[in-house]
Amino acid sequence: MHLDGLRVLDLSRLLPGPYGTQLLADMGAEVVRIERPGDDDEAGPELEAINRGKRRVALDLKRDGGRDAFLELATTADVVVEQFRPGVVDRLGIGYEDVREFNPEIVYCSLSGYGQNGPYSDRVGHDLNYVGLAGLLDMTRESDTEAPRIPGYQVADIGGGLFGALAIVSAVLSREFGATDGEYIDISLTDAAVSFSQAVAPRALGGANPRPGETPLTGRYPWYDSYAAEEGYVTLAALEPHFWTAFCDAVGREEWIELHATDDPAERQALREELEILFAERTRDEWVEFFDGIDAAVGGVYTPAETIDHPQIEARGYVHRSSDGPPFIGFPARGSDIDHDKPATAVAGHGADTASLLREAGLDATEIERLRESGAIPEA
């Protein structure tokens, strides 16, 4: 699985775009970050790892020289990714139509909070706003009487980056197969989160109003929930009758088996209370060990620090700790052509590759020096 030879110009910031282009880089693409001179990534050190292995060019796109240099770079690229508010790239003169004049085969992907059209298209926002509109935030609570809970991971941001990478690969394949020359892609982070609603949306589309705690996967049933153990928490996900039967047999409560078919609220509540008493008898780790080898769909609830040290996660090989670069969570897929053992790649300094990439784009030393003097690129 290689995208070797594919060059991506990445104008994005923070998490969504950089995550998507990091996936492309992990698959072999050459990703070139286009940055503002003197302005390092505002995402902070916690997101440094999603810029590993990327080349970095500092350009002031508001200056004619910076814009022209970007368009020269675009002639050498296959893909452009941008994450400005709708309309900004067109005002800067680096929008899809501008780039197409220089490179008709470009695949151009725009990521934004709400997409390029619609009444919210020009609104600012962050992940919390997007998952709020997408219905996800509403479903994070146990009932209508509780306040929504902020998700622990940035679902819309990550989803937007993931869908962006998928759409880019698809567009490049279409181009290579001769179906299109180039392509424009419009990715909404909110739309990505809405797309994750597959287990809930059919009810809403059918005229119902799915409520938190009342759908099969949000707490309606006591056999699909998390429970406090003597220490820590465990998950029980015995949706299928055979998992529930295996659970009841293992804990010696065969009389519970028939309750899997009940839809009586009082019976469900009584069973939930008995499960709470049961799980409080052992620690999380004791329950995980107890159910080892039993097909009952019981597991533990782990902190992020525990997760990266867990033997199952370690065995998959995508958690990297290296003295040569930042620790990072790598490409999660495994396959015969995916190298999880390759050494970590360092994160380049801000604008470190500016001069070398401009030379590759055909600019000579005089032109590069003129850009420095104008302030379009930083001093060497």
MARLUMFI-454919 format. One record per residue: x, y, z of N, C-alpha, C in turn; residue in three letters. Coordinates in steps of 0.1 Angstrom, whole numbers, plus 5000, padded with zeros to 4 digits. Example, Ala and Ser with C-alpha at 12.3 -4.5 7.8 and 13.67 -1.06 7.14 Angstrom:
2
513249435078512349555078513249675078ALA512849785071513749895071512950005079SER
REM end
This chain:
380
500949885000500050005000500950125000MET501250184988502150294987501550404978HIS501750524983501450644975502750714971LEU503750634969505050694966504950774953ASP505550884953505550974941504351074941GLY503451064951502351154952502751274961LEU502651394955503051514963501751584967ARG501651614980500551684986500951824992VAL500351924987500652064994499552085004LEU499952095017499052105028499052245034ASP497852305032497752445038496952445051LEU496652325056495752315068496552335081SER495752345092496252365105495552285115ARG495952295128495352225139495252075136LEU494052015138493951865137493351805124LEU492251855119491651785108492451755096PRO492951865089493751855077495051785080GLY495851825090497151755093496951605096PRO495851575103495651425105495451355092TYR494551415083494351355070495551335062GLY496351445061497651435053498651345060THR498651335073499551235079499151095075GLN497851065074497550935069498050915055LEU498051015046498551005033500150985034LEU500751065043502151045044502550905049ALA501750855058502050715063501850615052ASP501050645042500950555030501950585019MET502950675022504050695013504050825005GLY502950905007502951034999503951135005ALA504451224997505251335001504351455004GLU504351485017503451595021504351725024VAL503951835018504651965020503652055027VAL504052095040503252185047503552325043ARG502552405040502752545036502352625049ILE503352705054503152775067503352925065GLU502852995074503053145075504453165080ARG505253255074506553285080506453335094PRO507253275103507353325117506253275126GLY505253195120504153155128504052995128ASP504652945138504752795139503252745142ASP503052615140501752555140501052585154ASP499952655153499252695166498652575173GLU498752455168498152335174498852305187ALA500152345189500852315201501552175200GLY502452155210503352035210502551905210PRO501351905216500651775217500251715203GLU500251805193499951755179501151755170LEU502351765176503551775168503751645160GLU503351535165503551405159502851385146ALA501651465143500951445131501651535120ILE502751585123503551655112504851585110ASN505051465114506251395112506451355098ARG507751365094508051335080507651425069GLY506951535073506451625063507551735060LYS507651775047508551885044507752015047ARG508552125050507852245055508352365048ARG507452445042507752565035507052675041VAL507752785043507052905049506853015038ALA505553045035505253145025504253235030LEU504353365027503353465030502453475018ASP501353415019500453405007499653535005LEU499753625014499153755012500053855003LYS501253815001502153884992502153824978ARG502253904968502253854954503253744952ASP504453774958505553674956505253544963GLY504653544974504353424981503253344974GLY502253414969501253354961501753284949ARG502653364942503153314929504053194932ASP504853194943505653084946504852954949ALA503652974956502752864959502252804946PHE501852894937501352844924502452764916LEU503652814917504752734911504952594917GLU504852594931504852464938503752374933LEU502552434931501352354927501552294914ALA502452344905502652274892503352144894THR504052124906504752004909503951904917THR502751944921501951864931500851784924ALA500351694931499151614927497951654935ASP498151704947497051734956497251864964VAL496251944966496252054975495152034985VAL495552054998494552045009494552185016VAL493352245018493252365025492152365035GLU492252445046491352435057490952575061GLN490952675052490452805055488952815055PHE488452925060486952945059486652955044ARG485452915040485052925026485253065020PRO485853065009486153195002487453255004GLY488253215014489553275017490553245006VAL490553115002491553084992491353154979VAL490053174975489753254963490253394964ASP490053454976490553594978492053604978ARG492753494982494153494982494753464968LEU493853414959494253384945494953244944GLY494553154954495153014954493952914954ILE492752954950491652854950491752754939GLY490752664939490852554929490952604915TYR490252704911490252754897491652814894GLU492152884904493552944903494552844900ASP494552734908495552634907495352554894VAL494152534890493852454878494452524866ARG494552654866495252724854496652684853GLU497352644864498752604864498852454863PHE497852384869497952234869496552174868ASN496052154855494752104853494351974859PRO495451894863495151764869495151764884GLU495151874890495251884905493951824911ILE494151754922493051714931493151814943VAL492051894945491952004954490951974965TYR491351964977490451924988490252044998CYS489052085000488752195010488052125022SER488652145034488052105046487552225054LEU486352225059485852335067484852275077SER484452355086483552315097482152265092GLY481652345083480252315079480152295064TYR481252305056481152285042481152415034GLY481252405021481352525013479952595010GLN478852535013477552595011476652565023ASN475552635023474552625034474652745043GLY473652765051473552885060474652895070PRO475252785074476352785084477752785078TYR477852795064479152775058480152875062SER479752995066480753095070480953105085ASP480353025093480453025107481852975112ARG482353025122483552975128483052865138VAL484052775141483652665151484852575154GLY484552485163485552385167484752255168HIS485452145171484852015172483652015180ASP483652075192482452075200481152135193LEU481352235185480252295178479752195167ASN480652125161480252035150479551915155TYR480051855166479351735171478051775178VAL477951905182476651945187475651955176GLY475952005165475052015154474751875148LEU475751785149475651645143474751555151ALA474351595163473551505171474351415180GLY475651415178476451325187476451375201LEU476651505204476751555217475551525225LEU474351535219473151505226473051355231ASP473751265223473651125227474751085236MET475551175242476551135251476051125265THR474851175268474351165281473451045283ARG473251005296472450885299470950905297GLU470551035299469051065298468951215295SER467651255292467351395289467651485301ASP467651435313467851515324469251545327THR470251485320471651515323472151605312GLU473251675315473951765306474751675296ALA474851715283475751645274477251645280PRO477951545276479351525280480251545268ARG481351625270482251645259482951515256ILE482951475243483651345239485151355242PRO485751245246487151245250488051265238GLY487551235226488351245214487651345204TYR488351415195487751505186487151435174GLN485951395175485351305166485151365152VAL484651495151484451555138485751595132ALA486651645140487951675134488651555128ASP488751445135489351325130488551265119ILE487251265120486451215109486551295096GLY486651425097486851505086488251475079GLY489251465087490551425081490551295075GLY489851195081489851065075489051065062LEU487851125062487151135049487851205039PHE488651315043489351385033490451295027GLY491151225035492151135029491551025020ALA490450975024489750875016489350935003LEU488751055003488251114991489451154982ALA490551194987491751224979492251104972ILE492450994979492850874973491950824962VAL490650834964489650804954489750894942SER489951024944490051114933491351094925ALA492451064932493751034925493550904917VAL492850804922492650684914491850714902LEU490750794903489950834892490750894881SER491650984886492551054876493450954869ARG494050864877494950764871494250674861GLU493050644864492250554855491650624843PHE491850754843491450834831489950874832GLY489350854844487950894845487751044846ALA488751114852488751264854490151314851THR490251444849491551514849491951544863ASP491251644869491451674883490151674890GLY490151714902488851714909488851804921GLU487651864924487551944936486751864947TYR487151864959486551794970486151884981ILE484951884986484351964996484051875008ASP484851885019484651805031484151895043ILE483051855048482551925060482851835072SER483451895083483651825095482351785102LEU481351865101480051835106479451715099THR479551715086479051605078479651475081ASP480951475084481651355088481051295101ALA480851385111480251345123478851285121ALA478051355112476651305109476751165103VAL477751145095477951015088478150905098SER478650935110478850835120477550795128PHE476450855124475250835131474450715126SER475150625119474350515111473450435120GLN473850415133473050325141471850405147ALA471750535146470750615151469850685141VAL470550725130469850805120468650735113ALA468650605111467450545105466150565113PRO466250565126465150595135464650735133ARG465550835132465150975130464550995116ALA465150925106464650935092463250875091LEU462950785100461650715100460550795108GLY460950915113460050995120460150985135GLY460950905141461150895155462150995160ALA462251005173463151105180464051025189ASN465150965184466050885193466550965204PRO466450915216466850985228467950905235ARG468950975241470050915248469450825259PRO470050705261469650605271468450525266GLY467950555254466750475250466950405237GLU468150405231468350325219469250215223THR469250105215469949985219471450005223PRO472150095216473550115218473850235227LEU472850295233473150415242472650395256THR472350265260472050235274470650185277GLY469850155266468450105269468549975276ARG469449895272469549755277470649735287TYR470449675299471449655309472549565304PRO472349485294473449395289474249465278TRP474049595276474949675268475249805275TYR476249805284476449925293477849905300ASP478250005307479449995315479049995330SER479849925338479549915352480749935361TYR480549995372481650015382482049885388ALA483349855388483849735395484349775408ALA484849685416485449715429486449825427GLU487149815416488149915412488149925397GLU487850045392487750065378486350035372GLY486250025359485049995353485149885342TYR484049815340484049715330482949745320VAL483049685308482049695297481349565295THR480049565294479349445290478549475277LEU478849395267478249425254477549305248ALA476749235256476149105252474849135245ALA474949195233473749225225473149095220LEU473949005215473448885209473048785221GLU471948705219471548615229472648515234PRO473448465224474448365228475548425236HIS475848555234476848625244476248635258PHE474948675258474248685271474148555278TRP473848455271473748315277475148275283THR476248305275477548265280477848345293ALA477448475293477748555305476948505317PHE475648475315474848425327475348295332CYS475748205323476348075327477648095335ASP478448185330479748205337479648265351ALA478648345353478448405366477448335375VAL476948215370476048135377474648195379GLY474248275370472848335371472048295358ARG471848165357471048115345469648175345GLU469148215356467748265356467648405349GLU468848465346468748595339468648575324TRP468948455319469048425305467748475297ILE466548435303465348475296465048615296GLU465748695305465448835305465948915293LEU466848845285467348915273466248945263HIS465148885264463948905255463049015261ALA463249055273462249145279462449295274THR461249355273461249505270460549575281ASP460349505293459649565304460649655311ASP460349785313461349885319461649835334PRO460649795341460849755355461849635356ALA461649535347462549415347463949455343GLU464049545333465349595329466049665340ARG465349755347465949825358466349735370GLN465549635373465949535383467149465379ALA467249425367468449345362469649435363LEU469549565359470649655359471149665374ARG470349675383470749695397471449565402GLU470949445398471649325401473049315395GLU473149365382474449365376475449465383LEU474949575387475749665395476349605407GLU475449525414475949455426477049345423ILE476749275412477649175407479049225404LEU479049325395480349385391481149445402PHE480449495412481149555423481949455432ALA481749325429482449225437483849195433GLU484249245422485649215417486149345410ARG487549355409488149465402487949455387THR488249555380488249555366489149445360ARG490349435365491349345360490949195363ASP490349185375489849045379488749005370GLU487849095366486749055357487249025343TRP488249105338488849075325489448935325VAL490148905335490848775336489748665337GLU488748685345487648595347487048555334PHE486748655325486148625313487048595301PHE488348575304489248535294488848395288ASP488648385275488248265270486748235269GLY485948325275484548315275483948415266ILE483148365256482548455246481348535252ASP481648625261480548695267480548845264ALA481548895257481649035253481849125266ALA482749085274483049165286484549215285VAL484749345288486049405287486249515297GLY487449575297487749675307487649815301GLY487549915310487550055306488950105310VAL489750155300491150195302491350345300TYR492350395307492750535305493650535292THR493750655286494650655274496050605277PRO496550635289497950585293497950435294ALA496850375300496850235300496650175287GLU495950235278495750185265496950165257THR497850265257499050255249500050145254ILE499850105267500650005272500049865272ASP498749855268498049735268498649635258HIS498749505262499449405253498749395240PRO497449405239496749395227497149505217GLN497149625222497549745214499049735210ILE499849695220501249675217501449575205GLU500649465206500849365196500449405182ALA499649515180499249555167500349645161ARG501249695169502449755163502449895158GLY501349975161501250105155501550215166TYR501850175178502250275188503750285188VAL504350395186505750415184506350505195HIS507350455201508150535211509550535206ARG510150655203511450655197512250775203SER513550755205514450865209514750955197SER514550905185514850985173513751085169ASP512651075174511451155170510451155181GLY509351225179508251225189507551095189PRO507051055201506250935202504950965194PRO504350855188503150885180502350755178PHE501050775175500150675171500250665156ILE500650555151500850545136499650495129GLY499950455116498850415107498250285113PHE496850285115496250175123496050045115PRO496050055102495749935094497049845093ALA496749715092497849625090497649555076ARG498749515070498649445057500049395053GLY500049325042501249265037502249365032SER501749485028502649595023502649715032ASP502349695045502449805054503549775064ILE504549875065505649855074505449925087ASP505149855097504949915110506249915118HIS507349865112508649855119509549965115ASP509150055105510050155100510350255111LYS511550315112511850405122511050535122PRO510850585133510050715134510750825126ALA510050915120510551025112510451145120THR511551225121511551345129510551455123ALA510151545131509451665127510351775123VAL510251815110511151925105510852055112ALA511852145112511552275118510752365109GLY510152465115509252555108509952615095HIS509352585084509852645071511152585067GLY511552475072512952425070513252385056ALA512252355048512452315034512152415024ASP511952545028511452645019512352655006THR513652685008514552714997514652584988ALA514852464994515052354986513852314977SER512652334983511452304975511252404964LEU511552534967511352634957512352614945LEU513552564949514552524938513952414930ARG513352314936512752204929511652244920GLU510952354924509852404915510352494904ALA511652514903512252584892512752724894GLY512652774907513052914910514552914912LEU515253014907516653014908517053104920ASP518353104923518853174935518453324936ALA518453384925518053524924516553544928THR515753464922514253474925514053434940GLU514753344946514553304960514953424969ILE516053484965516553594973515553714972GLU514953734961513953844959512753814968ARG512353694969511253654978511653684993LEU512853654997513353685010513253835013ARG513753915003513854055005512454115006GLU511454054999510054105000509354065012SER509853965019509153915031508253805028GLY508253755015507353645012507753515018ALA509053505020509653385026510553435037ILE510853355047511753395058513153395054PRO513953465062515353465060515953325062GLU517053295056517653165056518153135070ALA
REM end
